[in-house]
Amino acid sequence: MPHCLLDVLPAELFYIIFNYFWAHEILTTFSNVSPYLDSILVSYSSYQVNFKSILRPHFDLICRILRPDQIVLLILSDSDDTPCQAELFLSHFQIGSLTRLQSLTLHEIERRSLMNILEQINRFNQNFQLSLDNCDIQVLLSIKVPSQLRYLKINKSDPQLAMYYRSRFSLNFQPDLRAFVRICENTPQLQLLNIHCDNTSIINGSLLELEQLTCLVLKIES
């Protein structure tokens, strides 16, 4: 095999470069180029996996090559172009095995898969953020939110990933009364609350459950 010129570069340089690309972009570009680069792909431990609108061969490649402890960011989507993706992913990985996961975004996830995933997030042993886009938030009502969760975004219209705050736990959504009351009961560690609503009666009283709340951002829709 001809000598690969990239083999003279230190692994640390590739780690820096990889931080700017999705996992499937890294694997399709650098896999099977040389044994040295393959060893770097195996040792790299900060893959950002974006399965939204991904091609099936790229999905299969990631599930075949990556270990659970190599994934720090995961975006799953059951939208029309990737139906039943979450269920397929769970056939390869258990969410609780993603021990280094820092950010989890769930987009239009089918209810059964959503319940399966949320029941496993209590196994995480480090701080992480969770973003739910166009998901059934009623599932949250039966889940005890773990103390490791530092940022929670619930949004039915904006698919953008929320900023990750290491020292703040934030909730951002447009609630109905029952959902808001239950979520307040299940998140006593909430420190920052960013809420949009058209009726302040929704939040009256429930805020008393949030003894650690230090910052409240309230937007009232007219």
Secondary structure as UniProt FT lines:
FT   HELIX           5..8
FT   HELIX           11..18
FT   TURN            19..20
FT   HELIX           23..30
FT   TURN            31..32
FT   HELIX           35..43
FT   STRAND          47..50
FT   TURN            52..53
FT   HELIX           56..65
FT   HELIX           68..70
FT   STRAND          71..77
FT   TURN            80..81
FT   TURN            83..84
FT   HELIX           85..90
FT   TURN            91..92
FT   HELIX           95..97
FT   TURN            99..100
FT   STRAND          103..107
FT   HELIX           111..120
FT   HELIX           121..123
FT   STRAND          128..133
FT   HELIX           137..142
FT   TURN            147..148
FT   STRAND          149..155
FT   STRAND          170..173
FT   HELIX           177..186
FT   TURN            188..189
FT   STRAND          192..197
FT   HELIX           200..202
FT   TURN            203..205
FT   HELIX           206..209
FT   TURN            211..212
FT   STRAND          215..220
//
